[in-house]
């Protein structure tokens, strides 16, 4: 995932940060489906632990770092990740459901994955699967249905594992970016950073929840249904 759009040979060597699920599928192996599985009640085998830790330890070493930070969207996979990294700490960031659903519907990935079916697997009951089938022709509603399951399973894993976790929201960041980043750094036991402060100062932070989208416009009825489906995870 290099910056080829910049042009020039040098840019081919510069990598962008990305959630490269093909890489995760490679290092976790074929026993589980890391990309699509909720991985509820799942722990890594000793072979998986060794392979995952070995690959990521090299990344930390070659980047001259001491700490590993990983970002995921979708299922939290907390129990599985904790079995690989028993000393891991977690940060969970949620967002208002209507804005989240709208955002997913405007992402190219979602157009071929979850816009008319359940994309992540391993957490739905037969009754929930039947309910989702009734929503397959309503993109916003089946997306909201999946949003709720993500929130529900994350809450389940947090309670089950008791991992050290900081739960926050996108809206909290919008309100005071520096305050939230400061809280995050303290939680993961990293010192304040002038580089981070400078980066935030140069950012244009706006509340994208309130920005109207020309691509996706929800009727009041659709918004009401989304909120009904995602309750109580508002």
N, C-alpha and C positions, 0 to 999 in steps of 0.2 A: 504493500500500500504506500508506494512512494509518491512524492509530489511531482508527478510527471507533467501536470498542467502548467508548471512553472517554466518548462522548457529547459534545454541544456542538459549536458551529461551529468554535471554535478548534482542536479536536482534528483537524479535517479537514485542517489545514495542517501537521500534524506527521507526518513520514514515518518509518516503521520501516526499519531496515536489512534488506535482503532480496536473495536471489540472483534478480534479475529477468531471467530468460532471454529474455523477450520483448524487453526492451531490447537485450540482446546480439545477438539475431537481427536486430534493426533496424539496429544500427550495423555489424555484420559483413556484412550483405547476404545475397543469396540463393545465392551461389556455394558456400558451405559450410553445414553444419548445425551451428551452434555448440552447440546444446542437446544433441544426441544423438551428434554425431561425436567419435571419439577424436582426430581431426585429426593422426594420426601422419604424420610426414614432410610436413607441410603448413606453408606460409609464407603470410603475408598479402600481397596485391597492394598496389601503391602506393596505389591508390584506397581500399582497405580500411584501410590504415595511416592515411591522412589523415583519413578519416571517424571512425575509432575514437578517434584521439588528439585530434581537434577536440572531440568530444563530452565526453570525459573531462577535457580541459583546462578546459572551462567549469565542470564540477562542482568541480574543485579551486579554481578562481578564485572562484566564487560562495560557496564555503564558507570562504574566507579561509585556505586551507591551502597548503602547499608540497609535500607528498608525497601520492601516490595509493596507497591500499591497497585491494586487491580480494581477495575470498574466493570460492573455488569449491569445490563438491563434484563428485564424479564424475571423469571423465578429467582428467588434469593439463593437457593442451593446452600443454605447456611450449614446444615449438618454435614453435608459432603465436604464442603470446604474446610470446616472445622476439623474434620478427621484428617485432612492433609496438613493443615496449619493449626495445631492445637493452641498456639499462642496468638492467633489472629484476633484483631479487633475489627468491628464492623460499623459502618455508617450507612443508614438507610434514609434515602430521600424520596419522599412522595410528592405528588402534585394534585391539585384540584382535578376531579375526574372529567368534567366536561372539556377542559382545556387539554387534558391528556388524551382523551379519545380523539379530539380534533387533530392533535399533533400526530398521533399514530396514523390516522387516515390520510395524512399528507406526506407520509414517508413511503418511498418507493418499495422498501422491503415489505411493508405491511400489505401492499397491493397484491402480492403474490403469495402471502403467507396466511394472515389471520383475518382478512377482510370478510371472508364468508365461511370460516370454519374455525375449530379450536386448534390453534397452532401449537401450544405447549401441551404436553401429555403427561398422564400419570397421577392426576389429582382429582379428576372429575368422577362423580358417581354416574351410574347409568341414567338416573333421573336428570342430572345436570346435562349430560350429553344429549338427551332427548329434548330438553329445553333449548339447548344451543341450536339444534337442527331447525327449530321453529324460527330462529333469528337469522338464518343463513342468508336471507335476502335483504337484511337490514344491517348494513355495514356498521353504523354507529352503535347499534344495540348489541351486536355480537362482540364488538370490540369492548364495550362497557362490561359485558358479561365476563370477558377474559381479564379485564382490569381488576374486577372484584376478586377473582380467584387468586391473582397475584398478591393482592393485599391480604387476603385471608390466609394464604399459605405462608406468607412472610411472618405474619403475627403468630401463626402456629409454631413455626420453627424458632422464633425468638423465645417464646415461652418454653418450648421443649428443651432447647439447648442451654438456655441461660447465658448466652455469649455476651461479652461486653459490647454494648451497641449504643450508638448515638442515633436517635431517631429525629429526623428533621424534615422540613418541607421546603419546596422550591419558593413558596411565598415568603418564607422567613429570609431566604437569601435576597430576594428582591427588596424587602423592607430595609435590610441593613447588611450588605454583603460582607463588610469587614468584620462585623460582630460575629456572624456565623462562621466565617473562615477561622477567626481567632478561636472560637469554641471548638471547631474541628481539630485544629492543630494541637490545642491543649489536650483534647480527648485522646489523640493518638500519640501523645508525648513527643511532639515535635516543637522546636523553638519557634518564636515569631520570625518572620522572614521579610526583610525589606524588599526582596524581589517579588514576593507575593503581594505585598502592599502596593508596590508600584504597578504591578499587573492589574490589580483591581482598580487603581486610580485611573488607568488608561482605558478601562472597559466602559462601554455604554450599557448600563443595566436598565432594562425596562421590564415591566410586568407583561409578559407575553400572554398571560391569561386573559387580559382585557383587550388585546389587539384583535381587531376583526380580521377574518380571513376571507379573501375573495374566492378561494378554492372550496372551502367547506363552511356552509352556513346551516346552522341547526334551527329548526322551528322551535317554538316554545314547548310544543308537545314532545319533541324529541329530547330536548333538554330535561324535561320532567321525567321521561322514561329512563334516561341515563342515570339521573340521580336516584330513581327508585331501584334500578338494578345494582347500583354501586353502594347503596346504603348498607352498613353504617360507615363506610370508608370515604368520608367526604374530604 
